[in-house]
Amino acid sequence: MESPCILVCSIDEASGYCFGCGRTRAEIGAWSAMTPAQRRAVMEVLPARLATVERKPRRETRRRRMARERAAGAD
């Protein structure tokens, strides 16, 4: 199943959009139950949404945490 997730997984409280993919919490939660047409419709609006998110996540993202943990395991 196609997904716009890039493992950033942090919601901008001002806009309600994920910093990484641009989806709302509701869209993220319903993603696997959506039809392919519904998912495509959401994906079409994501670039415009992401352009409105100006701030960066305040917490460590999942992608950054995973990279940190991999690096710590390599030591």
N, C-alpha and C positions, 0 to 999 in steps of 0.2 A: 504494500500500500504506500503510495506516495505521501510524503509529509514534508512540510517546510521547516521542521524542527532542526536547529543547529546546536542543540544542547546548551543553550544559554539559560533558558528557563527561569526568567526573572520578570515579574510584571511591573510595568511602570504604573504607579498609583495614579498619576495625573490623567493618563489617557486610557488606562485599562488594557493596554496592549503589551504583549511579551516583547522584551527588548531584542530577543533573537529572531523570532519568526513573525511577530506582528499580530498573532491571534489573541483573542480574548480568552479568559479562563473557561467560559462556556464552550467556545469553539474547540479548545484543547480537549476538554472533557468529552465532548460529543464526537470528536474526530473519527473514531473507529466505527461509529454508528451511522455516519453520514454516507450518502450515496456518492459515487465518483463525481457526479455533476455538482453536488453541493460542495464537495471539497475543492473542485476547480473554481467554483464561484468565489469561495473564500480566498483561494490563492491569488486570484486576479486582483483583489484589493489590497493585498499585503504590502506591495512596494509603496503605495501611497500612504498607508498607515505608518510604516517604518520611517518614512520621511518626516512624520510629525513627532516622533519620539526623539527628543533632543538630549535627554539626560542619559547617563550610563547607569547600569545597575549598581546599587549601593552594597550589595553583598557578593560574596564569592559565587560565581556561576558554577553550574555543574561541570561544564567543560574545563574550566580553570582548576576546579577541585580534582577532577580526574587526572589532569596533566600533572598537578602537584603530587598526587599520590603515586603516579607512575615514576616520577623523578625520584621521590623518596625511596621507592622500592629498588631503584637501580643502584643506590649507594651501598 
